[in-house]
Amino acid sequence: MNTSQFFQHWGIAENPFRAEEARQDSVFHRLDAQDATHPDFEKILGDLHGASTSILFGEKGSGKTAIRIQIERRIARHNRDQSVRRLLLIPYDDLNPILDGFVASLEEHPPAGERRRRRREQDSDQTDPDLSLQALRRLRLVDHMDGILHVATAMLVDALLGDVEARAQLGIDDETVRSLRKADRSARRELMILQACYDRAEHAAERASSLRRRIRAPRAKDVIAWELMAWFGWILPMGVIAIWLWLGESQPEFPWMEVFFGALAVWGLLMAKRVLVDPWRMRRIASKIHRGVRVVKRSTGVTARLLAALPASDREASIYPVDDSDDSRYAMFTRLLRAGAPMGFVGAIVVFDRVDEPTLVSGHPERMQAVVWPMLNNKFLQMEGVGFKLLLPLELRHSLLRESTVFFQEARLDKQNYIERLSWTGATLYDLCNARLIACQNPAAEPISLIDLFEEDVSRQDLVESLEHMRQPRDAFKFLYQCIQQHCSSFTQEEPKWRIPRHVLEVVRRSQSDRIEQLYRGVRPA
């Protein structure tokens, strides 16, 4: 007997316990949010009429990714119901480009003394083999702030330029664009500053031009004026020549030559400013931004072109993140909120997940710690108008407990809706698995529950206690999948049996409990 026959007998359209990853779990995406949430979900989510911070630690398979997807769903639903008090969702979960850009910047602009230190280590043959850890330990809070602003800015620009996926994710439509056009010009100005500093490198100049036209952002009138004077400044010396040809014979004593060379010099100065001085100034500021923003892969020339198109007041180096100070980054977050206000966004939620997945991290606890620890800063996590949802691996909790009092005073985890461990009881796992089973039933089939799949000598409490040993959803699904598979393999198609006996439940429970124990001891891969 195969599992398809078993499910067909019970009127179940697909295996409810097959998937192990929430992102590819079709059953999870069909579930009603209220039926599949963790008991702590409302605390993690917080009040969506404001932007609150939450920090949780969970084992692999405990449902962190599912919680992230549910947060995204709830915010999307909230935004559909609200027109003027919406939240800007910033998914900060793909760290590969952020960390790659950071490491590339370190190699291009190593910190002071770094080259000497490397040479000393090479000479003494004491080089640390974990070069990735060395690099990640130089990651700072301002680098994360730049990374978040980069993701948010690129998403907003994509949506405003008509990208379908970005529009669906942010809930932006043509009416939103019209609202931004009609808003105070300062909001559009803030958005253009963010785009010049943080937008992605691909076609950045073309995106800037399209965005300026799309939202009718203020143009750099001073740039246009200087450019016109430079390119049409030849009229001055040519005008002197024309007047000399007309009046020269009647005014021989007039210093025509001096006036001509004076006009030529004015034109030369205008051209020099336009062709030499202005590009040099823009490249100088762009170079400082390039050194300061270490997580965005973009050339100095591209940034200089974007800066050159801004009004003079927006081209001052002081308003950009050109050093290690976090003040300019907090100012940029304020710009982001001001730019989003005409579109109905009153706050932002940053969801931080999958810290163990980047290539440079690869699940290494010390590397994860190097990435995450700079973010555990109370001023940052309690930023006005911005909330953070940090979904962290449980390995980091063990590292956290070894930190000093000074570290905890700076992080103030007591103010961050801190959840020490994302744990599941047998009862909550039973409810979750039962909800998945119901979601997979054919509409015309007779309703059943999870306990109906087992023999009568298996009580609901027996099943709850078995699930208690599984600890988390992924292992609970493996357990039930194995129960069904082992039961089906014990009977032929000619003599099927549709209920799982007690001895199968007990054998599989012992087998899965041993597997989980070995997994936690690190002697089994999965």
C-alpha positions as CSV (number, residue, x, y, z in Angstrom):
1,M,0.0,0.0,0.0
2,N,1.3,3.5,-0.8
3,T,0.7,6.8,0.9
4,S,-1.4,8.1,-2.0
5,Q,-4.0,5.3,-1.4
6,F,-4.0,6.1,2.3
7,F,-4.6,9.8,1.7
8,Q,-7.2,9.1,-1.0
9,H,-9.2,6.9,1.5
10,W,-9.3,9.7,4.0
11,G,-10.2,12.3,1.4
12,I,-6.9,14.2,1.7
13,A,-5.8,15.8,-1.5
14,E,-2.0,16.0,-0.7
15,N,0.4,15.0,2.0
16,P,0.1,17.6,4.8
17,F,3.4,16.7,6.4
18,R,5.7,16.5,3.3
19,A,7.2,20.0,3.3
20,E,10.1,21.0,5.6
21,E,10.7,24.6,4.5
22,A,8.1,27.3,4.9
23,R,9.1,29.2,1.7
24,Q,8.3,26.1,-0.4
25,D,5.3,24.8,1.7
26,S,2.1,25.1,-0.4
27,V,0.0,23.8,2.6
28,F,1.4,26.6,4.8
29,H,0.5,29.2,2.3
30,R,-3.1,28.0,2.2
31,L,-3.6,27.9,5.9
32,D,-5.6,30.6,7.7
33,A,-3.1,32.7,9.7
34,Q,-5.1,32.2,12.9
35,D,-4.8,28.4,12.7
36,A,-1.1,28.1,12.2
37,T,0.5,30.8,14.4
38,H,2.8,30.2,17.4
39,P,1.3,31.3,20.8
40,D,3.9,34.1,21.0
41,F,3.1,35.4,17.6
42,E,1.1,38.4,18.7
43,K,3.9,39.4,21.0
44,I,6.4,39.1,18.2
45,L,4.1,41.1,15.8
46,G,3.3,43.8,18.2
47,D,0.8,46.6,17.6
48,L,0.7,47.4,13.9
49,H,-0.6,51.0,14.6
50,G,3.0,51.6,15.7
51,A,6.4,50.2,15.0
52,S,7.7,47.9,17.7
53,T,10.8,45.7,18.1
54,S,11.0,42.0,18.9
55,I,13.9,39.6,19.3
56,L,13.5,35.9,19.4
57,F,15.8,32.9,19.3
58,G,14.7,29.6,17.8
59,E,16.2,26.3,16.7
60,K,16.4,25.2,13.1
61,G,12.9,24.1,12.1
62,S,11.2,25.9,14.9
63,G,9.2,28.1,12.6
64,K,11.2,31.3,12.3
65,T,10.8,31.6,8.5
66,A,7.1,30.8,8.9
67,I,6.8,33.6,11.5
68,R,8.5,36.0,9.0
69,I,6.0,35.1,6.3
70,Q,3.1,35.5,8.7
71,I,4.5,38.9,9.7
72,E,4.6,39.9,6.1
73,R,1.0,38.7,5.5
74,R,-0.3,40.6,8.5
75,I,1.4,43.8,7.5
76,A,0.1,43.4,4.0
77,R,-3.4,42.9,5.3
78,H,-3.0,45.9,7.6
79,N,-1.8,48.0,4.7
80,R,-4.8,47.0,2.6
81,D,-7.2,48.0,5.4
82,Q,-5.4,51.3,6.0
83,S,-4.9,54.1,3.5
84,V,-3.0,56.6,5.5
85,R,-1.4,54.7,8.4
86,R,0.5,52.0,6.6
87,L,3.8,50.3,7.5
88,L,6.7,50.0,5.1
89,L,8.0,46.4,5.3
90,I,11.7,46.1,4.7
91,P,12.9,42.5,4.4
92,Y,16.5,42.4,5.5
93,D,17.0,38.6,5.0
94,D,19.2,38.3,1.9
95,L,22.6,39.3,3.4
96,N,24.8,37.9,0.6
97,P,25.0,41.1,-1.5
98,I,25.3,43.2,1.7
99,L,28.2,41.1,3.1
100,D,29.9,40.7,-0.3
101,G,29.9,44.4,-0.8
102,F,31.3,44.9,2.7
103,V,34.2,42.5,2.2
104,A,34.9,44.0,-1.2
105,S,35.1,47.5,0.3
106,L,37.4,46.2,3.0
107,E,39.8,44.9,0.4
108,E,39.6,48.1,-1.6
109,H,39.9,50.4,1.4
110,P,41.5,48.5,4.3
111,P,41.3,50.2,7.7
112,A,44.3,52.1,9.0
113,G,47.1,49.7,10.0
114,E,45.4,46.6,8.4
115,R,48.1,46.1,5.8
116,R,50.9,46.3,8.4
117,R,49.1,43.8,10.6
118,R,48.6,41.4,7.7
119,R,52.3,41.7,6.8
120,R,53.3,41.0,10.4
121,E,51.1,37.9,10.6
122,Q,52.4,36.6,7.3
123,D,56.0,37.1,8.4
124,S,55.4,35.4,11.7
125,D,53.2,32.6,10.1
126,Q,50.4,33.4,12.5
127,T,47.6,34.2,10.0
128,D,44.1,33.3,11.3
129,P,42.8,30.7,8.7
130,D,39.2,32.1,9.2
131,L,39.5,35.1,7.0
132,S,35.7,35.4,6.8
133,L,35.5,35.8,10.5
134,Q,38.2,38.4,10.5
135,A,36.3,40.4,8.0
136,L,32.9,40.1,9.6
137,R,34.3,41.2,13.0
138,R,34.8,44.6,11.3
139,L,31.1,44.9,10.6
140,R,29.6,47.9,12.4
141,L,26.1,49.1,13.3
142,V,26.4,51.8,10.6
143,D,27.0,49.1,8.0
144,H,23.7,47.4,8.9
145,M,22.0,50.8,8.8
146,D,23.3,51.4,5.3
147,G,22.3,47.9,4.3
148,I,18.7,48.4,5.5
149,L,18.5,51.8,3.8
150,H,19.8,50.3,0.6
151,V,17.2,47.6,0.6
152,A,14.3,50.0,1.4
153,T,15.4,52.6,-1.2
154,A,15.8,50.1,-4.0
155,M,12.3,48.6,-3.2
156,L,10.7,52.1,-3.2
157,V,12.3,53.1,-6.4
158,D,11.4,49.8,-8.1
159,A,7.7,50.2,-7.0
160,L,7.5,53.9,-8.1
161,L,9.0,52.9,-11.5
162,G,6.3,50.3,-12.0
163,D,7.9,47.0,-10.9
164,V,4.9,44.7,-10.4
165,E,6.5,42.6,-7.7
166,A,7.7,45.6,-5.6
167,R,4.3,47.3,-6.0
168,A,2.5,44.2,-4.7
169,Q,4.9,43.8,-1.8
170,L,4.6,47.5,-0.7
171,G,1.0,48.1,-1.8
172,I,1.9,50.9,-4.1
173,D,-0.3,51.8,-7.1
174,D,-0.7,54.7,-9.5
175,E,-2.8,56.6,-6.9
176,T,0.1,56.4,-4.5
177,V,2.4,57.9,-7.1
178,R,-0.1,60.7,-7.7
179,S,-0.2,61.4,-4.0
180,L,3.6,61.7,-3.9
181,R,3.5,64.1,-6.9
182,K,1.0,66.4,-5.1
183,A,2.8,66.3,-1.8
184,D,5.2,68.9,-0.5
185,R,8.3,68.9,-2.7
186,S,10.5,68.2,0.3
187,A,9.3,64.6,0.4
188,R,10.3,64.1,-3.3
189,R,13.6,65.8,-2.5
190,E,14.3,63.4,0.3
191,L,13.6,60.4,-1.9
192,M,16.1,61.7,-4.6
193,I,18.8,62.1,-1.9
194,L,18.2,58.5,-0.8
195,Q,18.3,57.3,-4.4
196,A,21.6,59.1,-5.0
197,C,23.2,57.5,-2.0
198,Y,21.6,54.0,-1.7
199,D,19.9,52.8,-4.9
200,R,21.4,49.8,-6.6
201,A,24.2,50.3,-9.1
202,E,22.5,48.7,-12.2
203,H,21.3,51.6,-14.4
204,A,21.3,53.9,-11.4
205,A,21.6,57.1,-13.5
206,E,18.7,56.0,-15.8
207,R,16.6,55.0,-12.8
208,A,17.3,58.5,-11.3
209,S,16.1,60.2,-14.4
210,S,13.0,58.1,-14.7
211,L,12.2,58.6,-11.0
212,R,12.6,62.3,-11.2
213,R,10.2,62.5,-14.1
214,R,7.8,60.0,-12.5
215,I,7.4,61.9,-9.2
216,R,8.2,65.3,-10.6
217,A,11.1,65.9,-8.3
218,P,12.7,69.4,-8.2
219,R,15.4,69.8,-10.8
220,A,18.8,71.2,-10.2
221,K,18.1,74.7,-11.7
222,D,21.5,76.0,-10.8
223,V,23.1,73.1,-12.7
224,I,21.0,73.9,-15.7
225,A,21.9,77.6,-15.5
226,W,25.6,77.0,-15.2
227,E,25.5,74.4,-18.0
228,L,23.7,76.9,-20.3
229,M,26.2,79.6,-19.5
230,A,29.1,77.3,-20.1
231,W,27.9,75.9,-23.5
232,F,26.6,79.2,-24.7
233,G,29.3,81.4,-23.2
234,W,30.9,81.6,-26.6
235,I,28.3,84.2,-27.4
236,L,30.3,86.7,-25.3
237,P,33.5,86.8,-27.4
238,M,31.6,86.4,-30.6
239,G,29.4,89.3,-29.6
240,V,32.5,91.4,-29.0
241,I,33.7,90.5,-32.5
242,A,30.3,91.4,-34.0
243,I,30.2,94.8,-32.3
244,W,33.9,95.5,-33.4
245,L,33.0,94.7,-37.0
246,W,30.0,97.1,-36.7
247,L,31.6,99.9,-34.7
248,G,35.3,99.3,-34.8
249,E,36.2,101.8,-37.4
250,S,34.3,104.6,-35.7
251,Q,35.7,103.7,-32.2
252,P,39.4,103.0,-32.9
253,E,40.5,104.1,-29.5
254,F,38.2,101.6,-27.7
255,P,40.2,98.6,-26.1
256,W,38.5,96.0,-28.3
257,M,41.3,93.4,-27.8
258,E,41.2,93.6,-24.0
259,V,37.4,93.3,-24.1
260,F,37.6,90.3,-26.4
261,F,40.1,88.4,-24.3
262,G,38.1,89.3,-21.2
263,A,35.0,87.8,-22.7
264,L,37.0,84.8,-23.8
265,A,38.4,84.4,-20.3
266,V,34.8,84.5,-18.8
267,W,33.7,81.8,-21.2
268,G,36.9,79.8,-20.3
269,L,36.1,80.1,-16.6
270,L,32.5,79.0,-17.1
271,M,33.7,76.0,-19.2
272,A,36.3,75.1,-16.6
273,K,33.8,75.2,-13.8
274,R,31.4,73.0,-15.8
275,V,33.9,70.5,-17.2
276,L,36.6,70.4,-14.5
277,V,35.6,71.9,-11.1
278,D,32.1,70.6,-10.7
279,P,32.9,67.0,-11.7
280,W,35.9,67.1,-9.4
281,R,33.8,68.3,-6.5
282,M,31.1,65.6,-7.2
283,R,33.7,62.8,-7.5
284,R,35.3,64.0,-4.2
285,I,32.0,63.8,-2.4
286,A,31.1,60.5,-4.1
287,S,34.5,59.1,-3.1
288,K,33.7,59.9,0.6
289,I,30.3,58.3,0.3
290,H,31.9,55.2,-1.4
291,R,34.3,54.9,1.5
292,G,31.6,55.5,4.1
293,V,28.8,53.2,2.7
294,R,30.7,49.9,2.6
295,V,27.8,47.6,1.8
296,V,26.6,49.0,-1.5
297,K,28.6,47.9,-4.6
298,R,28.6,51.0,-6.7
299,S,31.4,53.0,-8.5
300,T,32.4,56.5,-7.5
301,G,31.5,57.7,-11.0
302,V,27.9,56.5,-10.8
303,T,27.4,58.2,-7.5
304,A,29.0,61.4,-8.8
305,R,26.6,61.5,-11.7
306,L,23.6,61.1,-9.4
307,L,24.9,63.8,-7.1
308,A,25.4,66.2,-10.0
309,A,21.7,66.1,-10.9
310,L,20.6,67.2,-7.5
311,P,20.1,70.9,-6.4
312,A,23.1,72.6,-4.9
313,S,21.7,72.4,-1.3
314,D,21.5,68.6,-1.7
315,R,25.1,68.2,-2.9
316,E,26.8,69.0,0.4
317,A,28.9,66.2,1.9
318,S,27.6,67.0,5.4
319,I,24.2,65.4,4.7
320,Y,25.6,62.1,3.5
321,P,27.1,59.1,5.3
322,V,30.8,59.9,4.6
323,D,32.3,58.7,7.9
324,D,31.7,56.3,10.8
325,S,29.2,58.5,12.6
326,D,25.7,57.0,13.0
327,D,24.1,60.5,13.2
328,S,24.0,60.8,9.4
329,R,22.4,57.3,9.2
330,Y,19.7,58.2,11.7
331,A,19.1,61.3,9.6
332,M,18.8,59.1,6.5
333,F,16.1,57.0,8.3
334,T,14.3,60.2,9.0
335,R,14.5,61.1,5.3
336,L,13.1,57.6,4.5
337,L,10.1,58.1,6.8
338,R,9.5,61.6,5.4
339,A,9.6,60.3,1.9
340,G,7.2,57.6,2.7
341,A,4.7,59.8,4.5
342,P,2.9,61.1,1.3
343,M,2.5,57.4,0.3
344,G,0.6,56.6,3.5
345,F,3.6,55.1,5.4
346,V,3.8,56.2,9.0
347,G,6.5,53.8,10.0
348,A,8.7,50.9,8.9
349,I,9.2,47.3,10.0
350,V,12.6,45.7,9.3
351,V,12.4,41.8,9.4
352,F,15.9,40.3,9.9
353,D,16.1,36.5,9.2
354,R,18.3,33.8,7.7
355,V,21.5,35.1,9.3
356,D,23.0,31.6,9.1
357,E,22.6,31.3,5.3
358,P,25.0,33.8,3.6
359,T,28.0,32.2,2.0
360,L,30.4,34.1,4.3
361,V,28.6,32.9,7.4
362,S,27.6,29.3,6.5
363,G,26.0,28.6,9.9
364,H,29.2,29.3,11.8
365,P,28.2,30.6,15.3
366,E,31.1,33.0,15.7
367,R,30.4,34.5,12.2
368,M,26.7,34.9,13.0
369,Q,27.6,36.6,16.2
370,A,29.9,39.0,14.4
371,V,27.0,39.9,12.0
372,V,24.3,40.2,14.6
373,W,25.9,41.7,17.7
374,P,26.4,45.3,16.2
375,M,22.6,45.4,15.9
376,L,21.9,44.8,19.5
377,N,21.9,48.5,20.4
378,N,19.0,50.0,22.3
379,K,19.1,53.4,20.5
380,F,19.0,51.6,17.2
381,L,16.3,49.1,18.1
382,Q,14.1,51.8,19.7
383,M,14.4,54.2,16.8
384,E,11.4,56.4,16.4
385,G,9.1,55.2,13.7
386,V,11.1,52.0,12.9
387,G,10.6,48.6,14.4
388,F,12.8,45.5,14.1
389,K,11.9,41.8,14.1
390,L,15.1,39.9,14.7
391,L,14.6,36.2,14.1
392,L,17.8,34.6,15.3
393,P,19.2,31.1,15.5
394,L,19.3,29.5,19.0
395,E,23.1,29.1,18.8
396,L,23.4,32.9,19.3
397,R,21.4,32.6,22.6
398,H,24.1,30.5,24.1
399,S,26.7,33.2,23.1
400,L,24.4,35.9,24.4
401,L,24.3,34.4,27.9
402,R,28.1,34.7,28.1
403,E,28.1,38.4,27.5
404,S,29.0,41.1,30.0
405,T,26.8,43.4,32.0
406,V,28.0,46.3,29.9
407,F,26.7,44.5,26.8
408,F,23.3,44.0,28.3
409,Q,23.1,47.6,29.4
410,E,23.7,48.7,25.9
411,A,21.3,46.2,24.3
412,R,18.5,46.6,26.9
413,L,16.8,43.3,25.8
414,D,14.2,43.9,28.5
415,K,12.7,46.6,26.3
416,Q,12.8,44.6,23.0
417,N,9.9,42.1,23.5
418,Y,12.6,39.5,24.0
419,I,11.7,35.8,23.5
420,E,14.4,33.6,24.9
421,R,13.4,30.5,23.0
422,L,10.8,29.7,20.4
423,S,9.3,26.6,22.0
424,W,6.3,24.4,21.0
425,T,4.3,22.2,23.3
426,G,2.8,18.9,22.2
427,A,-0.6,20.5,22.3
428,T,0.3,23.4,20.0
429,L,2.1,21.0,17.6
430,Y,-1.1,18.8,17.6
431,D,-3.2,21.9,16.7
432,L,-0.8,22.9,14.0
433,C,-0.7,19.4,12.4
434,N,-4.5,19.1,12.7
435,A,-4.9,22.5,10.9
436,R,-2.6,21.3,8.1
437,L,-4.6,18.1,7.8
438,I,-7.9,19.9,7.5
439,A,-6.4,22.3,4.9
440,C,-5.5,19.4,2.7
441,Q,-9.0,17.7,2.8
442,N,-11.2,17.6,-0.2
443,P,-14.2,19.9,0.3
444,A,-16.6,17.0,-0.4
445,A,-14.9,14.6,2.0
446,E,-16.2,13.8,5.5
447,P,-14.4,16.0,8.0
448,I,-11.7,14.2,10.1
449,S,-9.1,15.2,12.6
450,L,-5.5,14.0,13.2
451,I,-6.5,11.4,15.8
452,D,-8.8,9.7,13.3
453,L,-5.8,8.4,11.4
454,F,-4.8,6.2,14.3
455,E,-6.3,3.1,15.9
456,E,-8.8,3.6,18.8
457,D,-6.2,2.4,21.4
458,V,-4.2,5.6,20.5
459,S,-5.6,8.5,22.5
460,R,-5.3,12.1,21.7
461,Q,-3.1,12.5,24.8
462,D,-0.8,9.7,23.4
463,L,-0.4,11.7,20.2
464,V,0.2,14.9,22.1
465,E,2.9,13.3,24.2
466,S,4.6,11.9,21.2
467,L,4.6,15.3,19.5
468,E,6.0,16.8,22.7
469,H,9.2,14.8,22.0
470,M,9.5,16.4,18.6
471,R,9.8,19.9,20.1
472,Q,9.2,21.9,16.8
473,P,7.1,21.8,13.6
474,R,9.7,20.5,11.2
475,D,10.4,17.4,13.3
476,A,6.7,17.0,14.1
477,F,6.0,16.8,10.3
478,K,8.9,14.3,9.9
479,F,7.4,12.2,12.7
480,L,3.9,12.0,11.2
481,Y,5.2,11.5,7.7
482,Q,7.3,8.6,9.0
483,C,4.3,7.1,10.8
484,I,2.2,7.2,7.7
485,Q,4.9,5.8,5.5
486,Q,5.9,3.0,7.8
487,H,2.3,2.0,8.3
488,C,1.6,1.9,4.5
489,S,4.7,-0.2,3.9
490,S,3.4,-2.9,6.3
491,F,0.3,-3.7,4.3
492,T,-0.4,-4.8,0.8
493,Q,-2.8,-3.0,-1.6
494,E,-5.1,-6.1,-1.5
495,E,-5.4,-6.0,2.2
496,P,-5.1,-2.4,3.2
497,K,-5.5,-1.1,6.7
498,W,-6.5,2.5,7.1
499,R,-5.6,3.3,10.7
500,I,-2.1,3.5,12.2
501,P,-1.6,1.1,15.1
502,R,-0.1,2.0,18.4
503,H,3.1,0.0,18.0
504,V,4.0,2.0,14.8
505,L,3.5,5.3,16.7
506,E,5.8,4.1,19.5
507,V,8.5,2.7,17.2
508,V,8.6,5.9,15.1
509,R,8.5,8.1,18.2
510,R,11.6,6.3,19.6
511,S,13.4,6.5,16.2
512,Q,12.6,10.2,15.7
513,S,13.6,11.0,19.3
514,D,17.0,9.3,18.8
515,R,17.5,11.2,15.6
516,I,16.7,14.6,17.2
517,E,19.0,13.8,20.1
518,Q,21.8,13.0,17.7
519,L,21.1,16.1,15.7
520,Y,21.4,18.3,18.8
521,R,24.7,16.6,19.8
522,G,26.0,17.3,16.3
523,V,26.5,13.7,15.2
524,R,23.8,13.6,12.6
525,P,23.3,16.0,9.7
526,A,19.4,16.2,9.7
